[in-house]
Amino acid sequence: MDKKMLSPDEITNYVEQVGVKKANNKCVQTLFLGILAGGFIALGAYASSVASHGISDPGLQKFVAGIVFPVGLILVLICGAELFTGNSLLSVAWAEKKITTGQMFKNWALVWIGNFIGAAFVAILVFESGLLATGNVGGYAVKVAAAKSSMGFVPAIASGILCNVIVCVCVWGSYAAKDVTGKIFMGFFPIFAFVIAGFEHCVANMYYFSVGLLAKTNSAFVEASHVAVEKLDNLTIGGIFNNLIPVTIGNIIGGAVCIGLVYWFIYRKCNKKNIEIREKLSA
């Protein structure tokens, strides 16, 4: 009888195979899949902002945002796209020496750039369409971006680690499901938790910063944000990278090391002898 889901050991093997495939995709293919993923995450981020921006209670606001935001990752998982945070799991194929260090970093670089293009493109469309004028969405965009650009380096790394532990567990678990319903459920609940917790996701931040910088050009949005001048001064292109660099580093540590390499160690390194015996028997 066909199993309804993969075991943890089987997921590790599948993640390895996916990593090899991703690392060997054509550069233009990887870039455009990255653009799609950035756009999907940005759409989820925008929708969650619209749904939650007017709620004064912080806990309830995050709860509502958490219900809506996962649509972005669900689209990535179901429709197919390359998301930088999820691609941290290429570390499994790298640890098995199935891909080179150069292949892994090339994939990460192309996907990161593609994600930024996709997220920024959606931010431009949102701004130009006038959608930021809905309620106080424009002011909220400035407020969120200014707060993120004012984070310290170490807190941004730590929050990035926590974020991608959850995101990569989410992606890892979605590989276990063999049907769309299972993938949707696995794609929803972990992301729901990460949004409520308020952790830092570099791709989501690409959208928040892009739309925040655009909203900052509108004095009405700036006034509605009620952001202190010193925080508003941090919302610059330089301020974006002061956040994105440590958050990206944290996301890599959380996904590639804390999830990818730990599961590789458990199910590949520790089981090496059993795998060799199994391969000999199947030969």
N, C-alpha and C positions, 0 to 999 in steps of 0.2 A: 504494500500500500504506500502511495506517495506521501512523504512527510510534508506537513504544512509549513514547516520552517526549518532553517539550517541550525545546526548545533554551533556553539562558540568556536569549536575547532574548524568546522566547515566554513564559518564566516571568515576566519583568518586566512584560509586558503583562497576564498573568493576575493577578499580584499587584495591579496597578493596578485591575483590574476587581473583584477581591475587596474591596479597600479601599473602593471606592465603594459596594459593596453593604453592607458592614459599617457604614459611616458613615450609611447611610440606613435601617437597621433601626429598628423601634420601640424606644423606651427600655425597655419592659418585656421585650421579646424579648431585647435585648442583656443586660439584667441577669440574666435567668434562664439564658441561655446561659453567662454568666460564672459563675454559681453552679455549674452543671454542671461547668465546666472546673476550678474550684477543688476540687470534690469528687473529680474524676478524679485530679488531681495529688496530692491528699491520700491517696487510696487507694494510689497507687504509692509514696508516701513512707512510709506505714505498713508496707506489705508489705516494702519494702526494709529498713526498720529491724528487723523481725522476722527477716528472713533473715540480716542481717549483724551484729546487735548483740553476739553472743556470740563473735565472732572477734577474737582478740587482736592478730594481725598487721595493722597499718594498711593496707598495700597490698592484702592479701587481703580485708579487710573492705570496702574501697571497691570492689574488683572485684566482689564478690558483690552489694553494694548497686546497683552500676551495671547489673548484669544484670537486676535486678527493677524498678528505678525507672522505666525508659522506658515501662512499661505505661500510666502516666498520660497521657503525651503522645500515645501511639498511640491511646488512646481519644478524645482530643480531635480528632486528625486524621481518624480513621475515622468516629466517631459524630457529630461536629459539636458544637462548643462554642467559647466565646470566651475565649481565654487572653491575659492582659495582655501577656506577653512577646512572643508571636507577633503581637499586634495592633500592636506597634511598627512593623510594616511598612506601616501606613497612611500612613507618611511618603512612600511612593512616589506614591500617589494625591494627596496634599497637594502634593508637588513639581510634579506635572503640573497643579495647579490644578483637579483634578476634585472635590476636597472642600475645605471651608474649615478654617481653624485651629480654629474653634469646634467644628465637627463632629468633628474628630480628637480634641481634648481631652475632649469630652463622651463619646465612645466609650471612651477610655482610663479616664476616671473611673468610668463605669458598670461597665466590665469589672473594674477593680481592686477596686471595692467588692463586686461579685458574686463574684469569686474569693475574697475574704476570707470572705464569708458561707459559701460552699461548703466551704472548707478548715476553717473553725472548726466547722461543723456536723459534718463527719466526725470531727474531733478530739473533739468532745463525745460522739459515738456510741461511738468507740473507748474513751474513758475510762469512760463509763457501762456499757459492756458487760463491763468487767473485763479487757479484752484486754491492758492494760498490765502485768498480773500475770504474763503469759507470760514465763518466764525473767526477764531483767532489762530488759525493754523499757521499763518505767516509769522506771527509773534512767537508761537510755540517753536517753530523751526529755528528762529534766531536763538531762543532760550536754550534749546537742546544743544545746538552746535557750540554756543559760547561756553556752556558748562563742560562739554567734552574737551574743548581746546584749552581749558584751564586746568585739566588734570595734571598731576605730577607724573614723572617718568616711571617710577617704581609702581605706584598704584595702577597705572595704565597697563604695565606688564602683568601684574598680578591678576587684574580683572580680565585681561586677555587670556591668560592661562585657564582661569575658571570657565570662561565662556566656551573655549574650544574643547575643553574636556566634555562639556555637555553636548555641543554640536557634533563632535566626532563620535560620541557614544550613540547619538541619534542616527547618524549616517550608518554607523556600524550595525546598529540594531535593525535599520531598515533593510539591510542586505539579507537579514534572516527571513524576512517576510517574502512569500512567494506570490502574493496577490496584492492588488492595488489598495484594498481596504487596510490590510496590515501595514503597508508602507505609509499610508496616510496617518494612521494612528501613531506609528512610531515616529513619524515626522512632526507630529503635533505636540505631544506632551512634553518631551525634553525642551523644545524651543519655547513652549509656554512657560516653563520653569525659568529658563535663562533670561527671558524678557522681564519677568516679574522680579528676578534677582538684580537686574540692571547691569549685567556684565557687558564687557566691551568686545564688539565684533567688528573687525576691520572693514568688512564689506558693507555692513549696515552703516558704519560711520562714514564711508565714502559718499553715501547718499545724504546722510544728515549734514555733513559739512558742505557738500555741493549746494543743497537747497538752502542751508543756512546762510552761506555767502551771498547767494542770489537775493534772499529775503532781506539781508542787511542793507541792500541798495535802496530799499523802500523805507522811508522815514516813518511811515505809519506802522509798519511791522516792527521796527526797532522800538518805537514808543510803546507799542502793545506788549512787547516782550518783558518790559520792566527789568531788564538786565543792567547790572551796575556797569559803569563806564570801564572800569579796570578789566572786567571779564569780557566786555564787548571788544576791547582793544586786542584781546587774544585771538579773536575770530578773524584770522588772516590766513593766507596761503601757507605761510610759515607755521602758524598755529595748527593747521591741519596736519602737517607732517610731524609736528611735535607730539601729536597724539597717534597718528597712524603707524609711525615707526615702532614705538614700544608696544602698541596693541598687536601689531603684526608679529613681532617677536614673541609676545605672550601667546598668541594664537598658535604659532608653530610649536612652541614648547608644550602647550596643552594638548594639541592634536597629534603631532608627530612623535613626541616623547611619551607623555603621560598615558596616551591611549595606544597609538600605533606600536611603538617599541615595547611597551609593557605587555600587550597581548602577543606580540611576536615572541617575546621571551617566554611567556607562559606556554603557548601552544606550538612554538617551533623550536626554540632553543632547548627548552626543557624536555620536549618530546622527540628530539632529534633521532634517538636510537629507534623508537617505535615507528617513526616515519620511514627510516631506512629499511626496517624489516618489512613494513607494509608495501613499500615500493618493490622490494625483491620478490615478495610473494605474488604481486600483481604482474610482474614481468614475464 
